[in-house]
Amino acid sequence: MLTVEEREEIDAKLADYPNTQAVAIEAMLIIQRRQGWVSDEKLRDLSEILRLSVANLDGVATFYNLIRRRPVGRHVALVCDSVSCWIMGSDRMRDHLCSKLGTPIGGTTSDGQFTLLPIVCLGACDHAPAMMIDGTLHEDLNEQKIEEILTQYT
């Protein structure tokens, strides 16, 4: 069930959009900011508010790669896998990060601290390779820098 706060924030957003379908992504992001992900239950509640089918909302959520439909760790690391990052060694940085945290891309660490997710582009091509953790962009990655960054989140 949606919390009172989620419902109030979604209701406030409804006034900013021309129809309920237009607010769907923003509404799911509101839920995700508060819960970390969008559960089936929350999606059903949202479908009632927006008068859209659960299938419609799930289609939007699964298409938009920043909507998470399953639980994630305390920190979410988005690892850029664009061409620019790949040319600059993102595959090595990804492998180092996965090894250091003991989980593959798409996985969550056993202690629930980190979820590693790929992202098509972070828009930091001039400072590749890059990743974003909890909304903070980290650029010009190398193994040592990854070690330093991880200490900020543990």
QUILIN-V915468 format. One record per helix or strand. SS is the DSSP state (H for helix, E for strand). FROM is the first residue (numbers start at 0). LEN is the number of residues. Records with the same first field share a line. If there is no record, write none. Layout:
BEGIN
SS=FROM-LEN + FROM-LEN
END
This chain:
BEGIN
H=3-11 + 23-12 + 39-11 + 53-10 + 82-5 + 89-12 + 124-3 + 142-10
E=74-6 + 107-1 + 113-6 + 130-3 + 135-3
END
